[in-house]
Amino acid sequence: MTRCLRPLLMLAAIGSIGIGVGADDAPAPELIRLMADELQYSMKELVNDDAMRPYYLAYTITDTASESIVTQLGAVYRDDTNRQRMLDVDLRVGDYQLDNTHKIRGGRMRGFGLRVPGGGARVSLDDNPDAIRHALWRATDREFTFAVAQYQQVLTNQQTMVEENAAADFSRERPTVAFEPDATVTIDHAAWAERLRAVSAMALSYPQIHASQVALSATTENRFMVTSEGTRLKTGRTLLRVAVSASTKADDGMDLEQMYIFSTASVAGLPSEAEMREAFQGVIDQALALRDAPLVEPYTGPAILMNRASGVFFHEIFGHRIEGHRQKDVDEGQTFTHMVGKPILPDFISVTDDPTLARLGDEDLRGFYAYDDEGVPAQRVELVKSGMLRTFLLSRSPVGTFTTSNGHGRREPGNEVVSRQGNLMVESSRAVTFARLREMLVEECRAQDKPYGFLFEDITGGFTTTSRGGPQAFKVLPVVVYRVYADGRPDELVRGVDIVGTPLSCFEQIICTGDDLAVFNGTCGAESGWVPVSAISPSILVRQIEIEKRQRSQERLPILDPPIAGRSSVRLGPVTREEE
């Protein structure tokens, strides 16, 4: 199965309104009380003709409100608001050791624990008791019917397949009771629309920019959760972003796009008009410069991945492979399943995942949360210490001797929970300045008799294959790449590059790191949907990396010049450095 990390194309940086401090004394919200009453009734009365009943039941209602303004070329294209509530019902029959979510071997299933097709259900926007109870009743009956049928298949499957995994299906955890205040955000639409429109009009001066956008989005998410074990949880978070982007097409048909995103947890943290103008100008200049950049041929040799790019690199080739549920699934590659206590990275590298960290310096972290989507408090997890693997990212699905969650069960509403990354942080005890790291790159090029190495300045995202049915490989997608020449020539901007490889071989190639930690904030897609994440890493120097040509469009440039070019009779050619 393929996973993907991308920048803030859907959501923005996470902020949290309260973290449950003193929340135990706060009164339960009315919606929590209503959900708890219906849950208790279902647990008492729900039983089928075979005397089968649920041993665990959880209701989660996620109330999401969003506002967005999108502008292009000085005009507003969208200015809207939206609000919805999504209900997720997690119901288990059997017991903690073996239940309906157990992997059915030899068959096909979606994720780790099946859900009714269609995922979550919409519920009323107000707390109308009859409407809420009716939605809970319908969804519970549907989930129960499906869970019973699935459990019968699990029992049959147990009799016909060799058991590779003896771990329990569900862990026992202490219930959580915490009620955070409502998350709210107010945007002055008129003022922001005018500001964004003015910035987006800058693209009118650049006819070779075929598409551009300056957009603001603000989202609040208030989550209400009750479980049959006693968890009563209300959380709130706020997500805001301003994104500026510009794209063009090279003469050979390659589409080229640049983007810069401001992410914050509050309206006060949003950028000024001057900051947006500076960022948009930089994006436009970089996109135009890429039109003239030479294409790169396949290559293996030394390279530096700058900090944010390195963060994506570790997220893809390491982070997904230490998510706990992948260690239980026999269809997964299980790269590190039996490597606990053994070296998997150079001895100067340690890796943690800490979703309790809200900020790094003055930057909000998207992977921050106080409680995961199973109601378990978030925890800092030391995954690798001095190169040695210590544990995995765990939801309430136990793995081997790891019998309890470490607060990493996550999902997008409407999906089942699996273990996921939060704030993945790479740290190094062998760190040098970036200037020295660059010198080491040149030295390594000369030692390998390579005329040049590569500097990957920025990466937009990537994906990796972790299942046994495909190659245990990854691909990350750089957007700003330079050739660094061993003979001292100036660095050269290039295009058309993808980084490819396999994880174990890549880890062995890391020589040293910089002392320049930086954050990549993005949105990661996997079995449980799209979740916000952060990857924090220094720059890294690798002895050898493999790049291949990027797939590109074969379409020609538009036949007619764009209207903003004045419709001249002379076709626009590539922009020159003087014209920039």
Summary of the structure (lengths in Angstrom):
residues: 580
radius of gyration: 25.5
end to end distance: 43.5
largest distance: 81.1
contacts: 1989
relative contact order: 0.16
helix: 23%
strand: 37%
